[in-house]
Amino acid sequence: MSRPERRNILITGASSGLGAGMAREFAARGRNLALAARRVDRLEELREELLAAHPGITVAVRALDVNRHDDVFTVFREFDEELGGLDRVIVNAGLGKGQPLGTGYFRANVQTANTNFLGALAQSEAALELMRPRGRGHVVLISSMSALRGMPRNMTTYAASKAAVASLGEGMRADLAGTDIRVSTVFPGYIRSEINEKVKKVPFIVDTETGCRALAAAIEKEPAKAYVPSWPWIPLAYAMKVLPLAVVRRMA
């Protein structure tokens, strides 16, 4: 059975990094975009870039902090009306800050947990409130390879929050089984972006353009789960699930 083309796509966290990169990829495919992030000046710059390169598309932008949950619902509804119905929502906004637990940085850890999980929950709720009455749509949750196991040091809270996102996606798939609403959970490997630009030695890392091209291609297939880029992350995903924790901790 052929998959429907998702013409109108909402991406959160779209002002930089993977969000902006995915926006470029979907714009090149001729899709209309709804782009949300806290830094609206960057969104406006991106909109100008995309419209100049692809004048046949529509690009709507809104300022949005996903921790302001009421705003999430309002902005999603506004985008839905402006574009004539959202076909796909990519839940991408997130934080990567964190410190080892018990070292006095609870505030940073709780910010990451709130943004990455509660923010994703609000976005998923808002997306499905639009899609359930129509009986169709595609929700994409951006998790992380670090979600597959507990991670040490600065990664502990980030990995746990992304594991929660993955569990949320699986629960949504179970709930929506038998409908025409698809839910995909994407587990990116190491893709260069603002969240990791200061980390120099990263194994298997790819540049932003290569990584976002792989993300867009995976999302278009609408799988239940996708490990991106497929090499080496598909085999590493299986390995990470069975390797001793002493080995996995060295991957962080």
N, C-alpha and C positions, 0 to 999 in steps of 0.2 A: 504494500500500500504506500502510495507516495505521501510525503509529508507536506503539509500546507506551508506556503511561503509566509513567513512572519514579516509583514511589511512595516509595522510600527513597533519600534524597540525602545524600551526605557533602560538606561544604564545609570546606576548610582555610582558615586565616587568617580565621576567621569572627567574631573578637571586635570588629571595627570595619570601617569603610570598605566596599569593594565586597563583601567576604565577608558582613558583617552585613546589608548591603542586599539581597543575593541571598537570604539566609536569610528575610528578611521577605517577599520576593516569592513564594518557593516555599511558605512557610507559608500565605500567603493563597490559594494554589492547592490547599491541603489535603494537602500532602506531608509525610511524616515526615522529620525532619532529624537528621543526625549532625554536630555542630559541633565543630571542633577549632581550637585556637590556644594560644599560650603563656599568654595572660592568661585563666585560667579564671574569675576573678571576673567579668570582662565577659561571658564565655559564659553564666554562671549568670544574670546580669541579663537577657541577651537571651532565654534560655530562659523565664524568668518572663514576660517581655513577650509572647513568641510564644504561650505556653500560655494566657495570659489573653485574648488576642485570638482564638485559634483552639483552643478546648479539645478538639477532636476529633483532634488530631495528637499524635504522639510526638516529643519533642525530647531527644536524648541529647547529652551534652557530655563532652569529654575534654581535658585539657591535652596539648599536643603542640608540640614544637620539631622542625620538619622536618629540621633538621640532625643530629638524633639518629636515624639511619636505622633502627636496630633498633626504636626506639619507633614509627616510622611503621608498620611491618608489624604490630606488636603492637596498636596502637590501631585500625588498619583492621580487623583480625580481630575485635577486641572489638565494634566498631560493627556489623560484619556479623552477628555472633551476636545482639546485642541487638535489632537491628531486623528480624531474620529475612531478611537478604540485602540487600546494597546494589545498587541498580539504576543509580545514577549517582554518579560521583565528580568533583567540581569541584576541580581542582588550582589553588588560588588563592593560597596563602601566598607572600609575597615581600617583598623589601626594595627601597627606592628610593634608598638612600644611595650616594654615590660622588663622586669627584673626578677631575680630569684626570690622565691617566697621567703619571708622572714627576714628580709634585709632592709626593711623600712620604706619600701616603695609600693605600698598597697594602693595608693592613689593612681599610679600609672597602670598597675595591673587591673584595677577595677574599671578604668576608662576603656582599656582594651576589651575586657569581658563585656561591658555594656554595649559598646559600639558594635563589636563583631557578632554577638549573639542576640541581645535584645533589639538592636537595630535591624538585624536580619529578620527577626521574628515580626517586627512591625511592618517591614517591607513585604514579607510573605503574606501577612494578613491583608494588607492594602491591595496587593496584586490579586489575591484570590477573591476578595470582595467584588472586584471588577469582573473576574473571569468566570466565577461559578454561575451567575445568572445566564451567561452566554453559552456555557458548557464547552468552552474551548480556550486555548491559550498555552503559553509555555513559560514556566518559571525556572530560572537558572540561578543556582546558589553557588557562589565562588567560595570553596573551602580551601584546603591546602594539603599538600603531601604530609605536612607535619601533623595533620589530624589523625593519621593512621596509628600513631603510638604516642605515649607521653614523652615530652621532650624536656631536657634539662635547662638550667640557667635562664637566660632572658626569654627563652622560647616557651616556658612552661604554660603560662596563661594563654598566650597566643594559640598554641597547639590545642589546648583544652577548649578554647572558644570555637576554633574551627572544627573540632570534633563534634561539638554541640550543633554547629551548622549542618554538618553531614548527617547527624541523627535526625535533625529537623526535616531535612530533605527526604530521608527515607520514610519518615512518618507521613509526610505529605503524599508521597507516591502510594503508600499503602491506602491512605484515605481516599485518594482520587483514582484508584485502579478501576478500570472499566469506563472511565470518562474520556473525553477528548482534551483534557487538561494534562499536559506533560510536565514533569518535574525532573530537572537534571541537576546533579551535583558534580561540579568540576573541581578536580584536585590539581592545581598547577604545581609543577616542580619549580626549580629555580629560574625565574625570569627576571631580568634586570629591570628595576623600577625605582621610584623614589623611596620605597619602603626598605630597600636593601642597597641603595647606591653607595653607602659608606662602607659596606662589607666588601673587602677586596678579594679574598680567596674563597670562592664558592664553587664547589664541584658541579659539573654538568650545566652550568648556567648558560642561558642563551640571551641574546639581546632582546629588547622590548618588541621590536617589529616582528622578529621571528616567533617569539612567544605568543604575541597577540594574534598573529596569523593562524597559529595552531589552535589557539583558544576559539577563535571564530569558526574555524572548520569543524572543531569538535562540537560546538554548540549547535551548529546547523544540522548535525545528525540527530540531535535530541535524544542522546542516550540517557539511561538511568544514572550512570556514573562514567566519568572520563578522567583519565590521568594524562596530563598535558605538559610538555610534548610527550608523545607516546613512547619515544625512545629517549632516555632509558627508564622512564618513570613507570611504564606498565610492569616490566619485570621487577623493578625495585619495589613497587607497591606490594607485590606478592612476597618479596623477600622481607620487607619491613614488618609484615604481619607475623612472621615466624621466627625472625632472628632474636637472639637473646637481647635483653634490654642493654646490656653492657656494650653490645655492638651498635645498637640503634642510637645510643646517646652520643656516639662519636660522629654521627651524621649531622648533628645540629650545629 
